[in-house]
């Protein structure tokens, strides 16, 4: 009987370990309002906050959140921030609110969030939380009548490679990892209780036209396009600098290989002379020689992140330009009528 109980316990533990992949992030409407309010109040400054909820199967439920104090580069202030987080979670637990950490949220400016700091924060969370997400909110894009909210996580293959800290070209080809495989975007589903839905129905105005509808008809998109193009140019300059690093590396590598070949030919000629003289040949490799010291290959992580950011800016420019053309054609048709 005890063996059956032990086997059943092990079976249950095995089934719990084999968790399904994350399919959707379900966020309460109240949590979204808190995120939007916090990010807009401090815009254009970047802010962050804690996400609280439950991990249920393939769904990550975000039921509440609270903001972090604005951080400064000071060890005492960082320690106070950690104390603040623990105190907030203790207070939430006392009032019977979900206090399980499932990730964090942060604001961004024109979609410039794909940085090395974001990856390091993900890895720090991953050490304590099995599955976590980062909610990215962009107030600048939301001003155009679009709820710019997305949920991100790191791919498993990238996290495995990041832990080994080996982003050489050979390792990336071995893992079949490209710049599009760093982040995974998880679909977001907004959830509200029946009482909130009924209350929102009562608050709904009689006219079907809202302020958000008027914002969608704004024809001026020059500021948004200009900033995106400026950021895109900066990223192209950064990518050019990364390419120069690799060009410098390959020039040094080819120069070293030429020196090694010249030294090897000289050593072989010397060994032929020693062989004819009846002496022992010298080894054809000399580890103490500087020309045999391997040149470290630069990491490709920075170039991958910059390429990711360039693709993001291009998608934003494409979307804004497409919407602008649609509005202009619609306005033209209204004027003709």
Secondary structure, 3 states (H helix, E strand, C coil): CHHHHHHHHHHHHHHHHCCCCCCEEEEEHHHHHHHHHHHHHHCCCCCEEEEEEEEECCEEEEEEEEECCCCCCCHHHHHHHHHHHHHHHHHHHHCCCCCCEEEEEEEECCCCCCCHHHHHHHHHHHHHCCCCEEEEEEHHHHCCCCCCEEEEEECHHHHHHHHHCCCCHHHHHHHCCCHHHCEEEEEEEEECCHHHHHHHHHHCCCCCCCHHHHHCCCCCCHHHHHHHHHHHHHHHHHHHHHHHHHHHHHHHHHHHHHHHHHHHHHHHHHHHHHHHCCCCCCCCCCCCCHHHCCCCCCCCHHHHHHHHHHHHHHHHHHHHHHHHHHHHHHHHHHHHC
